Amino acid sequence: MAVRVKLRIRSRLEAGVEVETVALVNSGFEADAPEIVIPMRLAERLNLRSRLLEARVEPYNTVAGPIRMYVLPSSIEVEVVEEDNRSPTVVCDAVISDTEVEVLISDYLAGALGIVVEDFRDGIWRLKSDPPTRQRRTYKPQHWI
């Protein structure tokens, strides 16, 4: 099992455009700034696909080998949304992938959002602002195909 959280993602390039989705907390996705991988279908929903000509194209190392993805710096705001709590809102880079089907949160973004993983195997996590005894369960994967 893995840890997946529910996010609200808002475009900073298109006023009033936001989506709630489930994202995988990927501890192996190391970044020097808050980054989130967004599948192309979700980029379309956020009206970011039309901005790809403005994006930087950068290489990323994946388990399948190096690939190139589109990066739109500081283009979205992200927050974890739970019925009883929410994380701080974080401005981050949208890393748009035409091969990935799941939203992926970088290690840097997970820290900025205050996500604390209690158990990767059982999918248990909490927010830093939760009481230490609070245990949240992972969400089912959401694929953007």
C-alpha positions as YAML, in Angstrom:
chain: A
units: angstrom
residues:
- id: 1
  name: MET
  ca: [0.00, 0.00, 0.00]
- id: 2
  name: ALA
  ca: [1.08, 3.62, -0.27]
- id: 3
  name: VAL
  ca: [0.11, 6.98, 1.19]
- id: 4
  name: ARG
  ca: [-2.30, 8.99, -0.93]
- id: 5
  name: VAL
  ca: [-3.92, 12.24, 0.18]
- id: 6
  name: LYS
  ca: [-6.74, 14.40, -1.14]
- id: 7
  name: LEU
  ca: [-5.60, 17.73, -2.59]
- id: 8
  name: ARG
  ca: [-7.20, 20.88, -3.84]
- id: 9
  name: ILE
  ca: [-5.16, 22.25, -6.74]
- id: 10
  name: ARG
  ca: [-5.75, 25.80, -7.98]
- id: 11
  name: SER
  ca: [-4.30, 27.30, -11.12]
- id: 12
  name: ARG
  ca: [-2.50, 30.60, -10.59]
- id: 13
  name: LEU
  ca: [-2.58, 31.18, -14.36]
- id: 14
  name: GLU
  ca: [-6.34, 30.78, -14.88]
- id: 15
  name: ALA
  ca: [-8.58, 32.52, -12.31]
- id: 16
  name: GLY
  ca: [-11.23, 30.36, -10.69]
- id: 17
  name: VAL
  ca: [-9.92, 27.02, -11.95]
- id: 18
  name: GLU
  ca: [-9.46, 24.36, -9.28]
- id: 19
  name: VAL
  ca: [-9.73, 20.59, -8.96]
- id: 20
  name: GLU
  ca: [-9.83, 18.15, -6.05]
- id: 21
  name: THR
  ca: [-7.89, 14.98, -6.67]
- id: 22
  name: VAL
  ca: [-5.97, 12.23, -4.91]
- id: 23
  name: ALA
  ca: [-2.16, 12.34, -5.02]
- id: 24
  name: LEU
  ca: [0.56, 9.84, -4.18]
- id: 25
  name: VAL
  ca: [3.10, 10.98, -1.58]
- id: 26
  name: ASN
  ca: [6.29, 9.88, -3.30]
- id: 27
  name: SER
  ca: [9.27, 9.95, -0.93]
- id: 28
  name: GLY
  ca: [11.52, 8.98, -3.84]
- id: 29
  name: PHE
  ca: [10.56, 12.12, -5.80]
- id: 30
  name: GLU
  ca: [13.31, 14.38, -4.49]
- id: 31
  name: ALA
  ca: [13.11, 18.05, -5.41]
- id: 32
  name: ASP
  ca: [14.85, 21.30, -4.47]
- id: 33
  name: ALA
  ca: [11.56, 23.22, -4.55]
- id: 34
  name: PRO
  ca: [7.90, 22.30, -4.08]
- id: 35
  name: GLU
  ca: [6.91, 20.31, -7.18]
- id: 36
  name: ILE
  ca: [3.93, 18.22, -8.15]
- id: 37
  name: VAL
  ca: [3.67, 15.93, -11.17]
- id: 38
  name: ILE
  ca: [0.41, 16.46, -12.99]
- id: 39
  name: PRO
  ca: [-0.80, 14.08, -15.71]
- id: 40
  name: MET
  ca: [-1.68, 15.74, -19.02]
- id: 41
  name: ARG
  ca: [-5.42, 15.05, -18.53]
- id: 42
  name: LEU
  ca: [-5.40, 16.97, -15.25]
- id: 43
  name: ALA
  ca: [-3.34, 19.74, -16.87]
- id: 44
  name: GLU
  ca: [-6.15, 20.06, -19.42]
- id: 45
  name: ARG
  ca: [-8.72, 20.32, -16.60]
- id: 46
  name: LEU
  ca: [-6.65, 23.08, -14.97]
- id: 47
  name: ASN
  ca: [-6.29, 24.88, -18.32]
- id: 48
  name: LEU
  ca: [-2.50, 24.46, -18.13]
- id: 49
  name: ARG
  ca: [-2.08, 22.49, -21.33]
- id: 50
  name: SER
  ca: [-2.56, 25.67, -23.34]
- id: 51
  name: ARG
  ca: [0.45, 27.12, -21.46]
- id: 52
  name: LEU
  ca: [2.95, 24.41, -22.45]
- id: 53
  name: LEU
  ca: [4.69, 26.73, -24.92]
- id: 54
  name: GLU
  ca: [5.61, 28.89, -21.89]
- id: 55
  name: ALA
  ca: [6.97, 25.90, -19.95]
- id: 56
  name: ARG
  ca: [10.57, 24.81, -19.50]
- id: 57
  name: VAL
  ca: [11.29, 21.29, -20.70]
- id: 58
  name: GLU
  ca: [13.46, 19.49, -18.16]
- id: 59
  name: PRO
  ca: [14.82, 15.96, -17.78]
- id: 60
  name: TYR
  ca: [13.59, 13.89, -14.81]
- id: 61
  name: ASN
  ca: [14.98, 10.56, -13.66]
- id: 62
  name: THR
  ca: [12.31, 7.93, -13.10]
- id: 63
  name: VAL
  ca: [12.40, 4.22, -12.28]
- id: 64
  name: ALA
  ca: [11.82, 3.59, -15.99]
- id: 65
  name: GLY
  ca: [14.71, 5.86, -16.95]
- id: 66
  name: PRO
  ca: [15.08, 9.55, -17.82]
- id: 67
  name: ILE
  ca: [12.14, 11.40, -19.37]
- id: 68
  name: ARG
  ca: [11.42, 15.02, -20.22]
- id: 69
  name: MET
  ca: [8.56, 16.90, -18.61]
- id: 70
  name: TYR
  ca: [7.10, 20.38, -18.87]
- id: 71
  name: VAL
  ca: [7.64, 22.69, -15.89]
- id: 72
  name: LEU
  ca: [5.46, 25.73, -15.20]
- id: 73
  name: PRO
  ca: [7.12, 27.47, -12.22]
- id: 74
  name: SER
  ca: [4.90, 28.73, -9.39]
- id: 75
  name: SER
  ca: [1.82, 28.05, -11.51]
- id: 76
  name: ILE
  ca: [-0.42, 26.32, -8.96]
- id: 77
  name: GLU
  ca: [-1.48, 26.40, -5.33]
- id: 78
  name: VAL
  ca: [-1.92, 23.12, -3.48]
- id: 79
  name: GLU
  ca: [-3.46, 22.19, -0.13]
- id: 80
  name: VAL
  ca: [-4.44, 18.95, 1.57]
- id: 81
  name: VAL
  ca: [-8.18, 18.96, 2.25]
- id: 82
  name: GLU
  ca: [-9.72, 16.84, 4.96]
- id: 83
  name: GLU
  ca: [-13.18, 17.14, 6.49]
- id: 84
  name: ASP
  ca: [-11.74, 18.16, 9.87]
- id: 85
  name: ASN
  ca: [-8.46, 19.85, 8.89]
- id: 86
  name: ARG
  ca: [-6.44, 21.22, 6.01]
- id: 87
  name: SER
  ca: [-2.81, 21.96, 5.35]
- id: 88
  name: PRO
  ca: [-1.22, 25.30, 4.60]
- id: 89
  name: THR
  ca: [-1.61, 26.39, 0.97]
- id: 90
  name: VAL
  ca: [1.66, 26.00, -0.92]
- id: 91
  name: VAL
  ca: [2.61, 27.64, -4.23]
- id: 92
  name: CYS
  ca: [4.46, 25.11, -6.32]
- id: 93
  name: ASP
  ca: [5.75, 24.20, -9.76]
- id: 94
  name: ALA
  ca: [3.49, 22.13, -11.98]
- id: 95
  name: VAL
  ca: [5.52, 19.36, -13.61]
- id: 96
  name: ILE
  ca: [3.32, 18.17, -16.46]
- id: 97
  name: SER
  ca: [3.75, 14.64, -17.74]
- id: 98
  name: ASP
  ca: [2.31, 13.09, -20.88]
- id: 99
  name: THR
  ca: [3.10, 9.58, -19.53]
- id: 100
  name: GLU
  ca: [2.21, 9.64, -15.82]
- id: 101
  name: VAL
  ca: [-1.43, 8.92, -14.91]
- id: 102
  name: GLU
  ca: [-1.31, 9.69, -11.19]
- id: 103
  name: VAL
  ca: [-0.58, 12.96, -9.37]
- id: 104
  name: LEU
  ca: [2.75, 12.72, -7.50]
- id: 105
  name: ILE
  ca: [3.84, 14.91, -4.58]
- id: 106
  name: SER
  ca: [7.58, 15.57, -4.20]
- id: 107
  name: ASP
  ca: [9.36, 15.18, -0.86]
- id: 108
  name: TYR
  ca: [9.74, 18.96, -0.64]
- id: 109
  name: LEU
  ca: [6.03, 19.58, -1.24]
- id: 110
  name: ALA
  ca: [5.01, 16.86, 1.25]
- id: 111
  name: GLY
  ca: [7.07, 18.63, 3.92]
- id: 112
  name: ALA
  ca: [5.66, 22.05, 3.02]
- id: 113
  name: LEU
  ca: [2.12, 20.67, 3.23]
- id: 114
  name: GLY
  ca: [2.85, 19.20, 6.66]
- id: 115
  name: ILE
  ca: [2.23, 15.59, 5.67]
- id: 116
  name: VAL
  ca: [3.59, 13.16, 8.26]
- id: 117
  name: VAL
  ca: [3.72, 9.55, 7.15]
- id: 118
  name: GLU
  ca: [3.22, 7.20, 10.07]
- id: 119
  name: ASP
  ca: [3.33, 3.94, 8.09]
- id: 120
  name: PHE
  ca: [3.89, 3.60, 4.35]
- id: 121
  name: ARG
  ca: [2.96, -0.09, 4.34]
- id: 122
  name: ASP
  ca: [-0.44, 0.42, 5.94]
- id: 123
  name: GLY
  ca: [-1.03, 3.83, 4.35]
- id: 124
  name: ILE
  ca: [-1.32, 5.72, 7.63]
- id: 125
  name: TRP
  ca: [-0.54, 9.42, 7.78]
- id: 126
  name: ARG
  ca: [-1.52, 12.67, 9.50]
- id: 127
  name: LEU
  ca: [-0.99, 16.40, 9.17]
- id: 128
  name: LYS
  ca: [1.53, 18.15, 11.43]
- id: 129
  name: SER
  ca: [-1.37, 20.21, 12.77]
- id: 130
  name: ASP
  ca: [-3.26, 17.04, 13.80]
- id: 131
  name: PRO
  ca: [-2.95, 15.69, 17.33]
- id: 132
  name: PRO
  ca: [-0.15, 13.09, 17.50]
- id: 133
  name: THR
  ca: [-2.72, 10.34, 18.05]
- id: 134
  name: ARG
  ca: [-4.70, 11.19, 14.88]
- id: 135
  name: GLN
  ca: [-4.33, 8.51, 12.21]
- id: 136
  name: ARG
  ca: [-5.60, 9.08, 8.69]
- id: 137
  name: ARG
  ca: [-5.97, 6.33, 6.09]
- id: 138
  name: THR
  ca: [-4.72, 6.47, 2.55]
- id: 139
  name: TYR
  ca: [-7.12, 7.17, -0.32]
- id: 140
  name: LYS
  ca: [-7.67, 4.90, -3.31]
- id: 141
  name: PRO
  ca: [-5.60, 5.84, -6.38]
- id: 142
  name: GLN
  ca: [-7.13, 8.26, -8.86]
- id: 143
  name: HIS
  ca: [-5.88, 7.79, -12.41]
- id: 144
  name: TRP
  ca: [-6.08, 10.56, -14.98]
- id: 145
  name: ILE
  ca: [-6.33, 8.54, -18.18]
...
